[in-house]
Amino acid sequence: MLARARPDVDAKRATVVAPQVLGKEHPSVAESYNNLALVTCDLRADAEALQYSEKCMHIARNFYPPDHPQVSPPLSSLQTLRRSVRAGCTPCRASLRGQQP
């Protein structure tokens, strides 16, 4: 019997392994948190997705200068999630999908 794909489990695993291999402040770790935020958002757990998005943004801001193009996409995604959580609604998944760090 084949196991079902669990993108949420795979994304969480990446946020555990990547920092151990690359270091906690590596941009690939930020990307792992961003991916986990997207998967969690797809599962309609926007408050949890917001936490992962904030971790992504923290790493991006610490790694890149403020005007670097890699800071803008996670910042935009974070702002969308914050508005969504405050409003108690689900953000447009399509608007978040194009915003990879």
Secondary structure, 3 states (H helix, E strand, C coil): CCCCCCHHHHHHHHHHHHHHHHCCCCHHHHHHHHHHHHHHHHCCCHHHHHHHHHHHHHHHHHHCCCCCCCCHHHHHHHHHHHHHHHHCCCCCHHHHHCCCC
